């Protein structure tokens, strides 16, 4: 639930003409992710979870999007994007090397692992990775700035917005498969689209969203 | 999908059954009341032709009703004036049907008013649609002609009204309109309507890249029929080929709707995804406009052939 799209639940589309069997199957798989690592080690997983918490801090009022599990699944399936920056090693290697290097940097600076740092220290360290201002040499020639900009950030952000919980937040209808959209003009809306609450008109939007399936 | 189709089928069957019942009940009532009614007038060729042209005006009004209901719902009735053609075409439809079963030989002032309303509203609609096209970025250009409000559509409502008025005039015994005999006026109006509708179909089928060869038919056959029909008003030998081409067009209207139903099925999700595809796919109520115009043309030919 979000304030901007009150009462909107994209999963209400599950049994409407909006989605077909294949779409339901894909979404179900995404919702059924286990929250345990399948590819990464326990130590790598803890670092990844802490990083995800800082890149996309999530409200405590709803079940979080299992970001670490989504990244881990991407690594487990070795599902690349079809392209990568030439300065980075392949998907799995880049992530593992990056997680180890970030953890090593934390130990070097604070004598504890990245996951044990407080949020301000974590933010400072991630900022250092982003700016390349690091002292640890555990990167084996992989540029930290490129890893941050082209691997860490895009992977976490795109996976976050691949989850129905994030769709509810931004009023996105999920896969337009098979039902797409008809009313394409500015400020027009199909009855099966999320309704955005205008200030003071939240109740109207909630009523529309209860019907948007 | 099967469910939707079955229920649609049931819906049509129920409608047809209700219609048949109404017709039967009416026949029964007329039979029982026979002595009370004036003796039926001998059906003159004029009255028969007027009936055909009224059928045409009703068919056109019905097509406008269905088409504007769907398309203006798609436009979310953004402008309140978008409700107007629904109301006007509905009353024009009723006026046309009433004209078909009317027993009075002369013109009826209420029916005439209904048809005049349709003519005026159609003309106003043309203005609104033109305004809708020009106010979009790019103004009058292919993109807006393809995707903005369809420029020619409201003309169908005016045509329906004009045919309704002509039918009244013919029923009256056919005084000339500005020196033109109603039979010629009917033929020429039909020919103009056929050309306009073929133009609209051509624009839309060009937008659809003529991906199905059958999409060429509504662009090629109607101009031929229009030429034959207009020719028949001056050369009687053209009446026979004109009649055949118009009969073919009557069928083309129905077959066109069947093709459009198939086109909806071909969209992603097919008929099960009707809430998108009915709006996005080819318009179901558009092809019957050819059936309507061809019916009017046949009425005009009747007049040309049988009335000296």
Interface residues (C-beta under 8 A of the other chain):
Chain A: X17 X20 X177 X178 X179 X180 X181 X182 X183 X188 X189 X190 X191 X192
Chain B: X74 X75 X76 X78 X268 X269 X272 X273 X274 X275 X276 X279 X280
